[in-house]
Amino acid sequence: MAANSSISEMVNQSRTVLTSPSVATFERFEHQGTLKDALVYVALAAAITGVFGLTEGLAGFVRNILVTLIGFFVFTYLVHWFGKQRGGTGTLDEVAYTFALFWAPLSVLFGLVTLLLAITIVGLVLVPLVALIALALNIYFAYLAVQSSMNLSSGGPTWGVLLLAALGSFLVNVVLGALLF
């Protein structure tokens, strides 16, 4: 595995993943980075989403950073773990790197859109719609990324991994939410 992918390389790879989504597209990039590269990329996105949270003060800034970073790490770790239980052959590096390629830019994009909408009267009505669109896009890209990074077939095995990882992440978020906020 190539370590230390540059941010500019990852941005270009993200652009390709977001504009030409497919298992094959994810396959092109899964070996080009590591968990460390993915965490750096997502940390940069978390810092940007943290700035969006400044409208709620320092607590909003910290919350946005923690939610983005912890959410990414927990979800990708669970995808890898549950993927292995279902016969997947991918590594944590592959899972984290492929997920970072869509997670980071979508976090920033939807954070910005939500911020802009939240400061308008009309936006208050549209924020739930934006949240649903963000969820749908994340599910779609995650579905493709699991097939690629864990080498699982489409259908049941992939959906099972995603569902279990989502449930596990939800439980972690509930516990962290109770402890931190």
HELIX and SHEET records of a PDB file:
HELIX    1   1 ILE A    7  THR A   19  1                                  13    
HELIX    2   2 VAL A   23  PHE A   29  1                                   7    
HELIX    3   3 LEU A   35  PHE A   52  1                                  18    
HELIX    4   4 GLY A   53  GLU A   56  5                                   4    
HELIX    5   5 LEU A   58  GLN A   85  1                                  28    
HELIX    6   6 LEU A   92  ALA A  118  1                                  27    
HELIX    7   7 ILE A  121  MET A  150  1                                  30    
HELIX    8   8 GLY A  156  LEU A  180  1                                  25    
END                                                                             
